[in-house]
């Protein structure tokens, strides 16, 4: 049996695409194991899937001054040794890494043993961990055509990001029931991640009176972000956070307002949902969401509103613009080469195994 070692972690965004790959890998006959940190989120998320998990020591790569910058390199060296010892014993045929600092010692150790490594970059520009792994990787899978300009020629492959199969099979009627909507109006879904998006939440609620004339609004506002003033507003429903229900809420939605995290926008693309993106500002991140959003805007997939400009009147205008031109956005997304990620990535994995 072919064996694959998956890695990636530090945040859920570095794990969920690996989870999305699991059914295809299993159907292709791969024995799967996962390697990450001793106690990171990746261990918690993978524990639901009955996959062998191995932890190694890891260190974080920081761009800012921190006393841990002095000690973490030794943790990475220790993790490299631990990973190499386990990989020598386990003998995987290929490694697939979704990135994050936990992947660095694992990818470098596997490559030192001659095992082919495929890495995936969600954002337009490679993060620091993937930059360190890139020299020893066989291929880098990416979400954006612009990423090709940041890596050596011939190494990057435009695949898009793996999306959980379940999201593609939501039921609109179930979604309507979850919201308590009758389906007579088009539905706006507002989603800002598990922590919500405060600026978007405020603007949408201030715009509600006007929006509810033409739309119903499903608002996934983030933990502890429900506003009790709007609990009984007809046509408006708030959720702190959803899990299995998300597929049905997506199926019910006609347009979506979202942050511009790489996994989130790839899900919108796979579902062909016309969308407004409000990227996290550069003061709150390394600016990757802004680049992600601008790429989707340039490809004709999205309307973008800067976080500083997300005001009620602009939300109202852009939602109406998006809805009345929705067929144009759906058509452009349907032609994208980034919407069939799983078979593309599986093909690269198979080629790497055959080429050993």
LINRA-V124720 format. One record per pair of residues at least 6 apart in sequence whose ideal C-beta (glycine too) atoms are under 8 Angstrom apart, sorted by the first residue. I is the first residue (numbers start at 0). J is the second residue. D is the distance in Angstrom with one decimal. If there is no record, write none. Layout:
# LINRA-V124720
i->(I | I)
j->(J | J)
d->(D | D)
This chain:
# LINRA-V124720
i->(0 | 0 | 0 | 1 | 1 | 1 | 1 | 1 | 1 | 1 | 2 | 2 | 2 | 2 | 2 | 2 | 2 | 2 | 3 | 3 | 3 | 3 | 3 | 3 | 3 | 3 | 3 | 3 | 3 | 4 | 4 | 4 | 4 | 4 | 4 | 4 | 4 | 4 | 4 | 4 | 4 | 5 | 5 | 5 | 5 | 5 | 5 | 5 | 5 | 5 | 5 | 6 | 6 | 6 | 6 | 6 | 6 | 6 | 6 | 6 | 6 | 6 | 7 | 7 | 7 | 7 | 7 | 7 | 7 | 7 | 7 | 7 | 7 | 7 | 7 | 8 | 8 | 8 | 8 | 8 | 8 | 8 | 8 | 8 | 8 | 8 | 9 | 9 | 9 | 9 | 9 | 9 | 9 | 9 | 10 | 10 | 11 | 11 | 12 | 12 | 12 | 12 | 13 | 13 | 13 | 13 | 13 | 13 | 14 | 14 | 14 | 14 | 14 | 15 | 15 | 15 | 16 | 16 | 16 | 16 | 16 | 16 | 16 | 17 | 17 | 17 | 17 | 18 | 18 | 18 | 18 | 19 | 19 | 19 | 19 | 19 | 20 | 20 | 20 | 20 | 20 | 21 | 21 | 21 | 22 | 23 | 23 | 23 | 24 | 24 | 24 | 25 | 27 | 27 | 31 | 32 | 32 | 32 | 32 | 32 | 32 | 33 | 33 | 33 | 33 | 33 | 33 | 34 | 34 | 34 | 34 | 34 | 34 | 34 | 35 | 35 | 35 | 35 | 35 | 35 | 35 | 35 | 36 | 36 | 36 | 36 | 36 | 36 | 37 | 37 | 37 | 37 | 38 | 39 | 39 | 41 | 41 | 42 | 42 | 45 | 46 | 53 | 55 | 55 | 55 | 55 | 55 | 55 | 55 | 56 | 56 | 56 | 56 | 56 | 56 | 57 | 57 | 57 | 57 | 57 | 57 | 57 | 58 | 58 | 58 | 58 | 58 | 58 | 58 | 58 | 58 | 59 | 59 | 59 | 60 | 60 | 60 | 60 | 60 | 60 | 61 | 61 | 61 | 62 | 62 | 75 | 75 | 76 | 78 | 78 | 79 | 79 | 79 | 80 | 81 | 82 | 82 | 82 | 82 | 83 | 83 | 83 | 86 | 86 | 86 | 86 | 86 | 87 | 91 | 91 | 92 | 92 | 92 | 92 | 92 | 93 | 93 | 93 | 93 | 93 | 93 | 93 | 93 | 94 | 94 | 94 | 94 | 94 | 94 | 94 | 95 | 95 | 95 | 95 | 95 | 95 | 96 | 96 | 96 | 96 | 96 | 96 | 96 | 96 | 96 | 97 | 97 | 97 | 98 | 98 | 98 | 98 | 98 | 98 | 98 | 98 | 99 | 100 | 100 | 102 | 102 | 102 | 103 | 103 | 103 | 106 | 106 | 106 | 106 | 106 | 107 | 107 | 107 | 109 | 110 | 110 | 110 | 111 | 113 | 114 | 115 | 115 | 115 | 115 | 115 | 116 | 116 | 116 | 116 | 117 | 117 | 117 | 117 | 117 | 117 | 117 | 117 | 117 | 118 | 118 | 118 | 118 | 118 | 118 | 118 | 119 | 119 | 119 | 119 | 119 | 119 | 120 | 120 | 120 | 120 | 120 | 120 | 120 | 121 | 121 | 121 | 121 | 121 | 122 | 122 | 122 | 122 | 122 | 122 | 123 | 123 | 123 | 123 | 123 | 123 | 123 | 123 | 123 | 124 | 124 | 124 | 124 | 125 | 125 | 125 | 125 | 125 | 126 | 126 | 129 | 133 | 133 | 133 | 133 | 136 | 137 | 138 | 138 | 138 | 138 | 138 | 139 | 139 | 139 | 139 | 139 | 140 | 140 | 140 | 140 | 140 | 140 | 140 | 141 | 141 | 141 | 141 | 141 | 141 | 142 | 142 | 142 | 142 | 142 | 142 | 142 | 142 | 143 | 143 | 143 | 143 | 143 | 144 | 144 | 144 | 145 | 145 | 146 | 146 | 147 | 147 | 156 | 156 | 157 | 157 | 158 | 158 | 158 | 158 | 158 | 159 | 159 | 159 | 159 | 159 | 159 | 159 | 159 | 159 | 159 | 160 | 160 | 160 | 160 | 160 | 161 | 161 | 161 | 162 | 162 | 162 | 162 | 162 | 165 | 165 | 166 | 166 | 166 | 166 | 166 | 166 | 167 | 167 | 167 | 168 | 169 | 169 | 169 | 169 | 169 | 169 | 169 | 170 | 170 | 170 | 171 | 171 | 171 | 171 | 173 | 173 | 174 | 174 | 174 | 174 | 174 | 174 | 174 | 174 | 175 | 175 | 175 | 177 | 177 | 177 | 177 | 178 | 178 | 178 | 178 | 178 | 178 | 179 | 180 | 180 | 180 | 180 | 180 | 180 | 182 | 184 | 184 | 184 | 184 | 185 | 185 | 185 | 185 | 185 | 185 | 186 | 186 | 186 | 186 | 186 | 186 | 186 | 186 | 187 | 187 | 187 | 187 | 187 | 187 | 187 | 187 | 187 | 187 | 187 | 188 | 188 | 188 | 188 | 188 | 188 | 188 | 188 | 188 | 188 | 188 | 189 | 189 | 189 | 189 | 189 | 189 | 189 | 189 | 189 | 189 | 189 | 190 | 190 | 190 | 190 | 190 | 190 | 191 | 191 | 191 | 191 | 191 | 191 | 191 | 192 | 192 | 192 | 192 | 193 | 193 | 193 | 194 | 194 | 195 | 195 | 195 | 195 | 195 | 196 | 196 | 196 | 196 | 197 | 198 | 198 | 198 | 199 | 199 | 199 | 199 | 200 | 200 | 200 | 200 | 200 | 202 | 202 | 202 | 202 | 202 | 203 | 203 | 203 | 203 | 203 | 204 | 204 | 205 | 206 | 206 | 206 | 206 | 207 | 207 | 207 | 207 | 209 | 209 | 210 | 210 | 210 | 210 | 211 | 211 | 211 | 211 | 213 | 214 | 214 | 214 | 215 | 215 | 215 | 216 | 216 | 216 | 217 | 217 | 217 | 217 | 217 | 218 | 218 | 218 | 218 | 219 | 219 | 219 | 219 | 219 | 219 | 220 | 220 | 220 | 220 | 221 | 221 | 222 | 222 | 223 | 224 | 225 | 225 | 226 | 229 | 229 | 230 | 238 | 238 | 241 | 249 | 249 | 249 | 249 | 252 | 253 | 253 | 253 | 254 | 254 | 254 | 254 | 254 | 254 | 254 | 254 | 255 | 255 | 255 | 255 | 255 | 256 | 256 | 256 | 256 | 256 | 257 | 257 | 257 | 257 | 257 | 257 | 257 | 258 | 258 | 258 | 258 | 258 | 259 | 259 | 259 | 259 | 259 | 259 | 259 | 259 | 259 | 259 | 260 | 260 | 260 | 261 | 261 | 264 | 264 | 264 | 264 | 264 | 264 | 264 | 265 | 265 | 267 | 267 | 267 | 268 | 268 | 268 | 268 | 268 | 268 | 269 | 269 | 271 | 271 | 271 | 271 | 273 | 273 | 273 | 273 | 273 | 273 | 274 | 274 | 274 | 274 | 274 | 275 | 275 | 275 | 275 | 275 | 275 | 275 | 275 | 276 | 276 | 276 | 276 | 276 | 276 | 276 | 276 | 277 | 277 | 277 | 277 | 277 | 278 | 278 | 278 | 278 | 278 | 278 | 278 | 279 | 279 | 279 | 280 | 280 | 280 | 280 | 281 | 292 | 292 | 293 | 295 | 295 | 296 | 296 | 298 | 298 | 299 | 299 | 299 | 300 | 300 | 300 | 300 | 301 | 302 | 302 | 302 | 304 | 304 | 304 | 321 | 332)
j->(28 | 29 | 30 | 27 | 28 | 29 | 30 | 92 | 93 | 352 | 29 | 30 | 31 | 32 | 89 | 90 | 91 | 92 | 24 | 29 | 30 | 31 | 32 | 91 | 92 | 93 | 94 | 95 | 348 | 32 | 33 | 34 | 86 | 89 | 91 | 93 | 94 | 95 | 105 | 109 | 114 | 17 | 20 | 31 | 32 | 33 | 34 | 94 | 95 | 96 | 97 | 33 | 34 | 35 | 94 | 95 | 96 | 97 | 101 | 102 | 105 | 106 | 13 | 14 | 16 | 17 | 35 | 41 | 96 | 97 | 98 | 99 | 101 | 102 | 119 | 14 | 35 | 36 | 39 | 40 | 41 | 42 | 97 | 99 | 101 | 102 | 36 | 39 | 40 | 41 | 59 | 99 | 100 | 101 | 40 | 99 | 40 | 44 | 121 | 260 | 261 | 262 | 41 | 97 | 98 | 99 | 101 | 102 | 40 | 41 | 44 | 45 | 97 | 44 | 163 | 262 | 97 | 119 | 121 | 160 | 161 | 162 | 262 | 33 | 95 | 97 | 161 | 44 | 45 | 48 | 163 | 161 | 162 | 163 | 164 | 341 | 95 | 161 | 341 | 344 | 345 | 31 | 48 | 50 | 164 | 341 | 342 | 345 | 31 | 345 | 348 | 31 | 345 | 349 | 50 | 50 | 51 | 52 | 53 | 89 | 91 | 41 | 45 | 50 | 51 | 52 | 53 | 52 | 53 | 54 | 55 | 82 | 85 | 105 | 41 | 42 | 45 | 52 | 54 | 55 | 57 | 101 | 42 | 54 | 55 | 56 | 57 | 101 | 54 | 55 | 56 | 57 | 54 | 57 | 101 | 99 | 101 | 52 | 54 | 52 | 52 | 85 | 77 | 78 | 81 | 82 | 85 | 104 | 105 | 74 | 75 | 77 | 78 | 81 | 104 | 74 | 75 | 78 | 100 | 101 | 103 | 104 | 67 | 70 | 71 | 72 | 73 | 74 | 75 | 78 | 100 | 67 | 71 | 100 | 71 | 100 | 103 | 127 | 128 | 131 | 67 | 68 | 71 | 127 | 285 | 103 | 104 | 104 | 104 | 105 | 104 | 107 | 108 | 108 | 104 | 104 | 105 | 108 | 109 | 108 | 111 | 112 | 105 | 108 | 109 | 112 | 114 | 112 | 109 | 114 | 114 | 115 | 351 | 352 | 355 | 114 | 115 | 116 | 117 | 348 | 351 | 352 | 355 | 105 | 106 | 109 | 114 | 115 | 116 | 117 | 116 | 117 | 118 | 119 | 344 | 348 | 102 | 105 | 106 | 116 | 117 | 118 | 119 | 132 | 136 | 118 | 119 | 121 | 118 | 119 | 120 | 121 | 126 | 128 | 129 | 132 | 128 | 127 | 128 | 118 | 128 | 132 | 128 | 131 | 132 | 116 | 118 | 132 | 135 | 136 | 131 | 132 | 135 | 116 | 116 | 135 | 136 | 135 | 355 | 355 | 137 | 351 | 352 | 354 | 355 | 132 | 135 | 136 | 137 | 136 | 137 | 138 | 139 | 140 | 344 | 347 | 348 | 351 | 129 | 132 | 133 | 136 | 138 | 139 | 140 | 139 | 140 | 141 | 158 | 160 | 344 | 126 | 129 | 139 | 140 | 141 | 142 | 146 | 142 | 160 | 261 | 262 | 265 | 142 | 143 | 261 | 287 | 290 | 291 | 142 | 143 | 145 | 146 | 149 | 287 | 290 | 291 | 294 | 146 | 149 | 287 | 290 | 133 | 139 | 146 | 149 | 150 | 285 | 287 | 139 | 139 | 150 | 151 | 154 | 154 | 351 | 154 | 155 | 156 | 347 | 351 | 146 | 150 | 154 | 155 | 156 | 155 | 156 | 158 | 340 | 343 | 344 | 347 | 147 | 150 | 155 | 156 | 157 | 158 | 157 | 158 | 159 | 160 | 261 | 265 | 291 | 337 | 157 | 290 | 291 | 294 | 337 | 157 | 294 | 298 | 290 | 294 | 155 | 157 | 155 | 157 | 343 | 347 | 336 | 337 | 337 | 340 | 343 | 344 | 347 | 265 | 268 | 269 | 335 | 336 | 337 | 338 | 339 | 340 | 343 | 261 | 262 | 265 | 337 | 340 | 340 | 341 | 344 | 265 | 266 | 269 | 340 | 341 | 243 | 246 | 245 | 246 | 249 | 266 | 269 | 270 | 246 | 269 | 270 | 246 | 245 | 246 | 247 | 248 | 249 | 250 | 251 | 246 | 247 | 250 | 182 | 247 | 250 | 251 | 247 | 250 | 217 | 244 | 247 | 248 | 249 | 250 | 251 | 252 | 181 | 182 | 251 | 244 | 247 | 248 | 251 | 186 | 215 | 217 | 236 | 248 | 251 | 236 | 186 | 215 | 217 | 234 | 236 | 251 | 251 | 213 | 214 | 215 | 234 | 213 | 214 | 215 | 253 | 254 | 322 | 214 | 215 | 216 | 217 | 251 | 252 | 253 | 254 | 210 | 214 | 215 | 216 | 217 | 252 | 253 | 254 | 255 | 256 | 318 | 217 | 218 | 219 | 248 | 249 | 251 | 252 | 254 | 255 | 256 | 272 | 199 | 200 | 203 | 216 | 217 | 218 | 219 | 220 | 255 | 256 | 257 | 219 | 255 | 256 | 257 | 258 | 263 | 199 | 200 | 219 | 220 | 221 | 257 | 258 | 221 | 258 | 260 | 263 | 221 | 222 | 240 | 221 | 222 | 219 | 220 | 221 | 222 | 224 | 221 | 258 | 277 | 279 | 224 | 277 | 306 | 309 | 256 | 258 | 277 | 309 | 218 | 220 | 221 | 224 | 226 | 309 | 310 | 311 | 313 | 314 | 210 | 216 | 218 | 256 | 314 | 226 | 229 | 311 | 311 | 312 | 314 | 315 | 216 | 229 | 232 | 235 | 311 | 315 | 216 | 314 | 315 | 318 | 232 | 233 | 234 | 235 | 319 | 234 | 318 | 322 | 234 | 235 | 236 | 234 | 235 | 236 | 236 | 238 | 248 | 251 | 252 | 235 | 236 | 237 | 238 | 237 | 238 | 239 | 240 | 241 | 248 | 226 | 237 | 238 | 239 | 239 | 240 | 239 | 240 | 239 | 239 | 237 | 239 | 237 | 235 | 237 | 237 | 244 | 248 | 248 | 255 | 266 | 270 | 272 | 272 | 273 | 322 | 325 | 272 | 273 | 274 | 275 | 318 | 321 | 322 | 325 | 267 | 272 | 273 | 274 | 275 | 274 | 275 | 277 | 314 | 318 | 263 | 264 | 267 | 274 | 275 | 276 | 277 | 276 | 277 | 278 | 279 | 288 | 276 | 277 | 278 | 279 | 288 | 289 | 291 | 292 | 295 | 303 | 279 | 288 | 291 | 287 | 291 | 274 | 276 | 291 | 292 | 295 | 300 | 301 | 337 | 340 | 274 | 300 | 301 | 295 | 300 | 332 | 335 | 337 | 338 | 338 | 340 | 329 | 332 | 333 | 338 | 321 | 322 | 324 | 325 | 328 | 329 | 300 | 301 | 302 | 321 | 328 | 301 | 302 | 303 | 304 | 314 | 317 | 318 | 321 | 291 | 292 | 295 | 296 | 301 | 302 | 303 | 304 | 303 | 304 | 305 | 306 | 309 | 288 | 289 | 291 | 292 | 303 | 305 | 306 | 288 | 289 | 306 | 289 | 305 | 306 | 307 | 289 | 301 | 303 | 303 | 301 | 303 | 302 | 303 | 331 | 335 | 327 | 328 | 331 | 328 | 331 | 332 | 335 | 328 | 317 | 320 | 321 | 313 | 314 | 317 | 328 | 338)
d->(6.2 | 7.4 | 4.8 | 7.7 | 6.0 | 5.1 | 6.9 | 5.2 | 7.9 | 5.7 | 6.7 | 4.5 | 7.7 | 7.3 | 7.2 | 6.9 | 4.6 | 5.3 | 6.1 | 4.7 | 7.4 | 5.6 | 7.7 | 6.0 | 6.7 | 5.3 | 7.3 | 6.2 | 6.7 | 5.6 | 7.5 | 5.9 | 7.0 | 7.0 | 4.0 | 7.5 | 4.7 | 7.5 | 7.5 | 6.9 | 8.0 | 4.8 | 7.5 | 6.4 | 7.3 | 4.9 | 7.5 | 7.8 | 5.5 | 7.7 | 7.6 | 6.9 | 4.9 | 6.1 | 6.6 | 7.6 | 4.8 | 7.2 | 6.8 | 4.6 | 4.6 | 7.0 | 4.2 | 5.9 | 7.7 | 5.6 | 7.3 | 6.7 | 5.5 | 2.9 | 5.5 | 5.3 | 7.0 | 5.4 | 7.8 | 5.7 | 4.2 | 6.0 | 4.7 | 6.3 | 3.1 | 7.9 | 8.0 | 5.0 | 4.2 | 7.3 | 7.7 | 6.2 | 7.3 | 7.6 | 7.7 | 3.7 | 5.6 | 5.5 | 6.7 | 6.6 | 5.9 | 6.6 | 6.6 | 6.5 | 6.9 | 5.1 | 7.2 | 4.9 | 5.4 | 3.8 | 7.7 | 7.7 | 6.6 | 4.8 | 4.8 | 7.1 | 6.8 | 7.3 | 7.0 | 6.2 | 5.3 | 6.6 | 7.4 | 5.3 | 4.3 | 7.9 | 6.6 | 7.5 | 7.2 | 5.1 | 7.6 | 6.7 | 7.5 | 6.9 | 6.9 | 3.8 | 5.7 | 4.6 | 7.0 | 6.8 | 7.3 | 5.0 | 6.3 | 6.7 | 7.6 | 6.7 | 6.2 | 7.5 | 6.2 | 5.0 | 7.3 | 5.3 | 5.7 | 7.2 | 7.7 | 7.0 | 6.1 | 7.2 | 5.4 | 6.4 | 4.4 | 7.4 | 6.9 | 6.6 | 7.2 | 7.1 | 4.9 | 5.3 | 7.1 | 4.9 | 7.4 | 7.4 | 4.8 | 7.6 | 6.4 | 6.5 | 7.1 | 5.2 | 3.8 | 6.0 | 7.5 | 7.1 | 6.5 | 7.7 | 7.8 | 5.0 | 7.2 | 5.9 | 7.0 | 7.8 | 4.5 | 4.7 | 3.8 | 7.4 | 7.1 | 8.0 | 7.3 | 7.6 | 6.1 | 8.0 | 6.8 | 5.8 | 6.6 | 5.5 | 7.2 | 5.4 | 7.9 | 4.2 | 4.2 | 5.0 | 7.4 | 6.3 | 6.7 | 4.7 | 7.6 | 4.2 | 4.0 | 6.1 | 7.7 | 6.2 | 6.7 | 5.1 | 6.2 | 4.6 | 7.7 | 6.6 | 7.6 | 7.6 | 2.9 | 6.3 | 7.6 | 3.8 | 4.4 | 7.3 | 6.9 | 7.0 | 5.8 | 5.0 | 7.7 | 5.2 | 7.4 | 4.8 | 6.3 | 7.5 | 7.3 | 5.7 | 7.9 | 7.3 | 8.0 | 6.3 | 5.3 | 7.7 | 3.7 | 7.5 | 4.0 | 6.1 | 5.2 | 7.9 | 7.7 | 5.1 | 4.6 | 3.9 | 7.3 | 4.0 | 6.6 | 6.8 | 7.9 | 5.8 | 5.5 | 5.9 | 6.8 | 6.4 | 7.3 | 6.2 | 7.3 | 7.9 | 7.9 | 4.7 | 6.4 | 6.7 | 5.2 | 7.5 | 6.9 | 5.7 | 4.9 | 5.2 | 7.9 | 7.1 | 6.3 | 4.4 | 5.8 | 7.2 | 4.5 | 7.2 | 7.8 | 5.1 | 7.8 | 7.3 | 7.5 | 6.2 | 4.3 | 7.1 | 5.1 | 6.5 | 7.2 | 4.5 | 6.8 | 6.5 | 7.9 | 7.9 | 5.2 | 7.9 | 6.5 | 6.4 | 6.4 | 7.2 | 6.2 | 5.5 | 5.1 | 7.8 | 5.8 | 7.8 | 5.0 | 7.5 | 5.9 | 6.5 | 5.3 | 5.3 | 6.1 | 5.0 | 6.6 | 4.4 | 6.7 | 6.8 | 7.5 | 6.8 | 6.2 | 5.5 | 5.3 | 3.6 | 7.4 | 7.8 | 7.9 | 8.0 | 4.7 | 4.0 | 7.5 | 6.9 | 6.4 | 7.2 | 6.4 | 4.9 | 6.0 | 6.6 | 5.9 | 5.0 | 7.8 | 6.6 | 7.5 | 5.7 | 6.3 | 6.2 | 5.6 | 5.3 | 7.0 | 4.6 | 7.6 | 5.3 | 7.2 | 7.3 | 4.4 | 7.5 | 7.7 | 7.3 | 7.5 | 7.0 | 5.1 | 5.8 | 7.2 | 5.1 | 7.4 | 6.3 | 5.7 | 5.8 | 3.4 | 6.3 | 7.7 | 7.5 | 7.9 | 5.3 | 4.0 | 6.9 | 6.2 | 7.6 | 4.6 | 5.3 | 5.6 | 7.8 | 6.7 | 4.2 | 6.0 | 5.8 | 7.1 | 5.5 | 6.9 | 6.6 | 6.5 | 7.3 | 7.4 | 6.0 | 6.8 | 7.9 | 7.9 | 7.0 | 6.2 | 6.4 | 7.9 | 7.3 | 7.3 | 5.7 | 6.3 | 7.5 | 5.5 | 5.6 | 7.6 | 7.8 | 5.6 | 5.6 | 4.9 | 7.2 | 7.8 | 5.5 | 4.3 | 7.7 | 7.7 | 5.8 | 6.9 | 7.3 | 7.9 | 5.3 | 7.1 | 5.9 | 6.9 | 7.9 | 7.7 | 5.7 | 5.3 | 5.8 | 6.0 | 7.8 | 6.1 | 7.7 | 8.0 | 7.2 | 4.8 | 7.9 | 5.9 | 7.6 | 7.9 | 7.8 | 5.8 | 5.8 | 7.7 | 4.9 | 7.2 | 7.3 | 6.4 | 5.8 | 6.5 | 7.2 | 4.9 | 4.3 | 5.3 | 7.5 | 5.9 | 7.2 | 7.6 | 7.6 | 7.5 | 3.4 | 6.0 | 7.0 | 3.8 | 7.3 | 6.4 | 6.0 | 4.0 | 7.9 | 5.5 | 5.0 | 5.1 | 6.4 | 6.1 | 5.4 | 4.4 | 6.8 | 7.7 | 7.7 | 5.4 | 6.9 | 4.9 | 6.4 | 6.0 | 7.2 | 6.7 | 7.7 | 6.8 | 7.0 | 6.4 | 7.8 | 3.5 | 4.5 | 7.4 | 5.2 | 3.2 | 7.7 | 7.8 | 5.2 | 5.7 | 7.8 | 7.5 | 4.5 | 5.0 | 4.2 | 7.6 | 7.9 | 7.9 | 3.9 | 4.9 | 7.4 | 5.1 | 3.0 | 7.5 | 7.2 | 5.1 | 5.3 | 5.7 | 6.1 | 6.4 | 7.8 | 7.4 | 7.0 | 5.2 | 4.6 | 7.3 | 6.7 | 6.2 | 6.5 | 4.7 | 7.8 | 7.2 | 7.6 | 7.3 | 7.9 | 6.7 | 5.5 | 4.8 | 7.0 | 7.4 | 5.5 | 7.5 | 4.1 | 7.2 | 6.1 | 6.6 | 5.0 | 7.3 | 5.9 | 5.4 | 5.1 | 5.3 | 7.9 | 6.7 | 4.9 | 7.3 | 4.9 | 7.1 | 7.1 | 7.3 | 5.6 | 7.5 | 6.6 | 6.2 | 4.8 | 8.0 | 7.3 | 6.2 | 7.0 | 7.7 | 3.6 | 7.4 | 4.7 | 7.3 | 7.9 | 6.5 | 7.7 | 5.3 | 6.6 | 7.1 | 4.6 | 6.7 | 7.3 | 7.6 | 4.6 | 7.7 | 4.5 | 6.7 | 7.4 | 5.1 | 7.7 | 7.3 | 5.4 | 6.9 | 7.2 | 7.0 | 5.8 | 7.1 | 5.2 | 6.8 | 5.7 | 6.6 | 7.1 | 6.4 | 6.5 | 5.7 | 5.0 | 6.6 | 7.9 | 5.0 | 2.0 | 7.2 | 4.2 | 7.2 | 5.4 | 6.6 | 7.9 | 7.5 | 7.1 | 5.5 | 5.1 | 6.4 | 7.6 | 5.3 | 5.9 | 7.5 | 5.2 | 7.4 | 5.9 | 7.7 | 4.7 | 5.9 | 5.4 | 7.9 | 5.1 | 7.5 | 7.1 | 6.5 | 6.9 | 6.3 | 6.2 | 6.3 | 4.1 | 3.9 | 7.5 | 4.7 | 5.1 | 6.8 | 7.0 | 6.8 | 6.1 | 7.7 | 5.0 | 6.0 | 7.6 | 6.3 | 6.6 | 7.5 | 7.5 | 4.7 | 6.5 | 7.3 | 7.6 | 7.1 | 7.7 | 4.5 | 7.3 | 8.0 | 6.6 | 4.9 | 7.4 | 5.5 | 7.5 | 5.8 | 7.1 | 6.6 | 6.8 | 6.8 | 5.0 | 7.1 | 8.0 | 4.8 | 7.8 | 7.0 | 6.0 | 7.5 | 7.6 | 5.5 | 7.1 | 6.7 | 6.5 | 7.1 | 5.1 | 5.8 | 7.0 | 6.7 | 4.9 | 5.9 | 7.1 | 5.9 | 6.8 | 7.4 | 7.9 | 7.9 | 6.4 | 7.9 | 7.8 | 5.7 | 6.8 | 6.3 | 7.5 | 6.6 | 6.9 | 7.0 | 4.9 | 6.7 | 7.3 | 6.6 | 5.2 | 5.4 | 6.5 | 5.9 | 4.8 | 7.3 | 4.5 | 7.4 | 7.1 | 4.7 | 6.9 | 7.4 | 7.4 | 5.5 | 7.0 | 6.5 | 5.8 | 7.4 | 6.0 | 7.4 | 7.3 | 6.3 | 6.7 | 6.0 | 6.5 | 4.4 | 7.2 | 3.9 | 7.1 | 4.1 | 7.4 | 4.8 | 4.0 | 7.5 | 7.8 | 7.8 | 6.3 | 7.5 | 7.3 | 5.7 | 7.5 | 6.6 | 6.0 | 7.5 | 5.9 | 8.0 | 7.3 | 7.1 | 7.5 | 4.9 | 7.8 | 7.8 | 7.6 | 6.1 | 5.5 | 6.2 | 6.1 | 5.7 | 5.3 | 7.9 | 5.1 | 4.6 | 6.0 | 7.8 | 5.2 | 7.3 | 7.8 | 4.3 | 4.1 | 6.4 | 7.4 | 5.1 | 7.4 | 7.5 | 7.7 | 7.0 | 4.8 | 7.5 | 6.2 | 7.8 | 5.4 | 6.8 | 5.9 | 7.8 | 4.2 | 6.4 | 7.5 | 4.8 | 7.2 | 5.1 | 7.4 | 7.7 | 5.2 | 7.6 | 5.8 | 5.3 | 3.6 | 4.6 | 6.8 | 4.3 | 7.0 | 7.5 | 6.7 | 4.4 | 7.7 | 6.9 | 7.5 | 7.6 | 4.4 | 6.9 | 6.1 | 6.5 | 4.6 | 6.5 | 4.1 | 7.6 | 7.0 | 4.6 | 6.8 | 7.1 | 7.5 | 6.9 | 4.0 | 6.4 | 6.0 | 5.3 | 7.2 | 7.6 | 5.4 | 6.9 | 5.5 | 6.2 | 7.5 | 6.2 | 7.1 | 7.1)
